[in-house]
Amino acid sequence: MGRYYSGDIEGKFWFGVQGSDDAIHFGGTYDYIDGEGEVVDEDEQDEAVEMYFHFGQEDVESIKEGIQKCLDELGENHEKIEKFFDERDSYNDEILANALETSVPKTRSLLEHYARLRLGLKIENCVGEKGECNFTAEL
């Protein structure tokens, strides 16, 4: 079972790699939503079942900055990871670490930034096409 996000963009968070709040790395605004669809205060977020994210034209610079941070963290491994996943349907940390010629802990960090990058690129594309991007993320 996984956690999904849906709305103007849709997808599934990477299990064990990506948190439901990962979009906060790209700016925008967000609210915690309870099971009845009501906004809850951050100090009551344990009652929340999802997060609602909004990105608009005013967030373009922070989206770009978040994407660049991911690219900087990935460095030369970005292309290697892209190629790795283009050629495979499944993986484990050891196989990916061997392909990247790095350690498993470093691979976990790279995967986190890669998953975040993919989300950021979706947000950027959505804002570019629609002028805004709104979606909810399951917690």
Helices and strands as residue ranges (DSSP letters): E 4-7, E 11-12, G 22-26, E 29-34, E 39-40, G 42-47, E 48-56, G 57-59, H 60-74, H 77-86, H 93-100, H 104-130, E 132-138
